Amino acid sequence: MEQTLSIIKPDAVSKDVIGKIISKFEDQGLKIVASKMIHLSTAEAQGFYAVHKERPFFGELVEFMCSGPVLVMVLEGANAISENRRIMGDTDPKKAAANTIRADYGTDIGSNAVHGSDSPDTAKTEIAFFFKREEVCSRKDRASSQI
């Protein structure tokens, strides 16, 4: 089983589509093994997106991610990273395939409803940014507790 980080961004939270987005993940076999709703501080958003610090859109991205609450989740499943990215769709909602999260709920490249890790190394780092190890309940943890 692979794990990945997913964030439902402020634009999607404000549209009240959290449940619809979660259904898309679950309907495609991804399981939520950790989640919490938070309001990112400027320092947290800058830290999380530090990889983009030199890019021209960095300030706008940080401001957007601090504009309202977000739902951060750890998704688990077979090929979770690539599956999550497929379910999310293209970064630009106008180019995203039909019935993907970004096509259904995104507005533009900046307000595109969701974030997802792009590689195993990134997923590990991003999950650790938001969650302590004991906050993530993988499938094997749930199976052993049902004795």
MIVEXRO-357065 format. One record per residue (C-alpha): residue number from 1; residue in three letters; x, y, z. Coordinates in nm, 3 decimals. Layout:
// residues N
- NUM;ALA;X;Y;Z
...
END
This chain:
// residues 147
- 1;MET;0.000;0.000;0.000
- 2;GLU;0.122;0.346;-0.090
- 3;GLN;0.035;0.670;0.087
- 4;THR;0.007;1.025;-0.046
- 5;LEU;-0.089;1.365;0.087
- 6;SER;-0.399;1.537;-0.041
- 7;ILE;-0.518;1.886;0.043
- 8;ILE;-0.865;2.015;-0.031
- 9;LYS;-0.784;2.382;-0.087
- 10;PRO;-0.971;2.690;0.042
- 11;ASP;-1.168;2.741;-0.280
- 12;ALA;-1.319;2.392;-0.266
- 13;VAL;-1.381;2.412;0.111
- 14;SER;-1.571;2.739;0.062
- 15;LYS;-1.783;2.577;-0.212
- 16;ASP;-1.890;2.304;0.035
- 17;VAL;-1.771;2.020;-0.190
- 18;ILE;-1.549;1.836;0.061
- 19;GLY;-1.781;1.534;0.070
- 20;LYS;-1.805;1.516;-0.308
- 21;ILE;-1.426;1.525;-0.339
- 22;ILE;-1.379;1.259;-0.072
- 23;SER;-1.634;1.040;-0.253
- 24;LYS;-1.425;1.061;-0.571
- 25;PHE;-1.121;0.931;-0.382
- 26;GLU;-1.314;0.655;-0.205
- 27;ASP;-1.505;0.550;-0.518
- 28;GLN;-1.169;0.491;-0.687
- 29;GLY;-1.033;0.277;-0.403
- 30;LEU;-0.832;0.529;-0.202
- 31;LYS;-0.885;0.522;0.173
- 32;ILE;-0.845;0.815;0.411
- 33;VAL;-0.605;0.710;0.687
- 34;ALA;-0.559;1.056;0.843
- 35;SER;-0.734;1.391;0.810
- 36;LYS;-0.773;1.728;0.977
- 37;MET;-0.914;2.065;0.890
- 38;ILE;-0.674;2.350;0.958
- 39;HIS;-0.621;2.714;0.874
- 40;LEU;-0.262;2.752;0.753
- 41;SER;-0.057;3.038;0.891
- 42;THR;0.162;3.233;0.651
- 43;ALA;0.471;3.063;0.797
- 44;GLU;0.317;2.716;0.751
- 45;ALA;0.217;2.786;0.391
- 46;GLN;0.561;2.930;0.314
- 47;GLY;0.725;2.624;0.469
- 48;PHE;0.505;2.376;0.288
- 49;TYR;0.553;2.544;-0.050
- 50;ALA;0.921;2.636;0.006
- 51;VAL;1.014;2.442;-0.308
- 52;HIS;0.838;2.718;-0.507
- 53;LYS;0.997;3.007;-0.314
- 54;GLU;1.181;3.150;-0.617
- 55;ARG;0.884;3.124;-0.852
- 56;PRO;0.684;3.436;-0.938
- 57;PHE;0.356;3.286;-0.812
- 58;PHE;0.489;3.198;-0.463
- 59;GLY;0.341;3.497;-0.276
- 60;GLU;0.004;3.456;-0.443
- 61;LEU;0.003;3.082;-0.366
- 62;VAL;0.083;3.140;0.001
- 63;GLU;-0.185;3.409;0.029
- 64;PHE;-0.443;3.181;-0.135
- 65;MET;-0.360;2.883;0.087
- 66;CYS;-0.404;3.106;0.395
- 67;SER;-0.733;3.254;0.272
- 68;GLY;-0.950;2.993;0.441
- 69;PRO;-0.948;2.648;0.599
- 70;VAL;-0.808;2.347;0.417
- 71;LEU;-0.861;1.975;0.471
- 72;VAL;-0.534;1.784;0.476
- 73;MET;-0.554;1.408;0.434
- 74;VAL;-0.337;1.104;0.392
- 75;LEU;-0.476;0.875;0.126
- 76;GLU;-0.374;0.511;0.105
- 77;GLY;-0.414;0.252;-0.168
- 78;ALA;-0.246;0.069;-0.450
- 79;ASN;-0.047;0.327;-0.651
- 80;ALA;-0.202;0.601;-0.435
- 81;ILE;0.019;0.879;-0.574
- 82;SER;-0.057;0.818;-0.940
- 83;GLU;-0.422;0.735;-0.868
- 84;ASN;-0.468;1.055;-0.670
- 85;ARG;-0.312;1.258;-0.950
- 86;ARG;-0.538;1.089;-1.207
- 87;ILE;-0.847;1.157;-0.995
- 88;MET;-0.742;1.522;-0.943
- 89;GLY;-0.686;1.590;-1.314
- 90;ASP;-0.462;1.844;-1.485
- 91;THR;-0.339;2.139;-1.278
- 92;ASP;-0.531;2.369;-1.513
- 93;PRO;-0.902;2.287;-1.463
- 94;LYS;-0.971;2.397;-1.823
- 95;LYS;-0.740;2.118;-1.945
- 96;ALA;-0.849;1.856;-1.691
- 97;ALA;-1.034;1.548;-1.811
- 98;ALA;-1.410;1.534;-1.752
- 99;ASN;-1.523;1.411;-1.410
- 100;THR;-1.188;1.483;-1.244
- 101;ILE;-1.184;1.693;-0.927
- 102;ARG;-1.022;1.993;-1.094
- 103;ALA;-1.255;1.983;-1.394
- 104;ASP;-1.559;1.963;-1.166
- 105;TYR;-1.455;2.204;-0.889
- 106;GLY;-1.152;2.408;-0.998
- 107;THR;-1.171;2.757;-1.143
- 108;ASP;-0.818;2.822;-1.273
- 109;ILE;-0.458;2.713;-1.218
- 110;GLY;-0.443;2.903;-0.888
- 111;SER;-0.784;2.797;-0.757
- 112;ASN;-0.779;2.435;-0.862
- 113;ALA;-0.950;2.273;-0.561
- 114;VAL;-0.685;2.018;-0.455
- 115;HIS;-0.317;1.944;-0.402
- 116;GLY;-0.154;1.604;-0.424
- 117;SER;0.198;1.475;-0.378
- 118;ASP;0.385;1.410;-0.701
- 119;SER;0.632;1.137;-0.596
- 120;PRO;0.704;0.892;-0.313
- 121;ASP;0.974;1.118;-0.165
- 122;THR;0.748;1.424;-0.181
- 123;ALA;0.460;1.227;-0.028
- 124;LYS;0.675;1.118;0.266
- 125;THR;0.794;1.475;0.329
- 126;GLU;0.449;1.630;0.286
- 127;ILE;0.276;1.376;0.511
- 128;ALA;0.537;1.438;0.783
- 129;PHE;0.480;1.814;0.748
- 130;PHE;0.120;1.779;0.867
- 131;PHE;0.097;1.451;1.058
- 132;LYS;0.283;1.271;1.334
- 133;ARG;0.341;0.903;1.261
- 134;GLU;0.085;0.798;1.526
- 135;GLU;-0.186;1.015;1.364
- 136;VAL;-0.184;0.803;1.047
- 137;CYS;-0.398;0.488;1.076
- 138;SER;-0.300;0.265;0.786
- 139;ARG;-0.512;-0.029;0.674
- 140;LYS;-0.290;-0.274;0.862
- 141;ASP;-0.348;-0.073;1.182
- 142;ARG;-0.725;-0.090;1.134
- 143;ALA;-0.718;-0.463;1.055
- 144;SER;-0.528;-0.546;1.375
- 145;SER;-0.770;-0.345;1.590
- 146;GLN;-1.073;-0.547;1.472
- 147;ILE;-0.989;-0.859;1.674
END
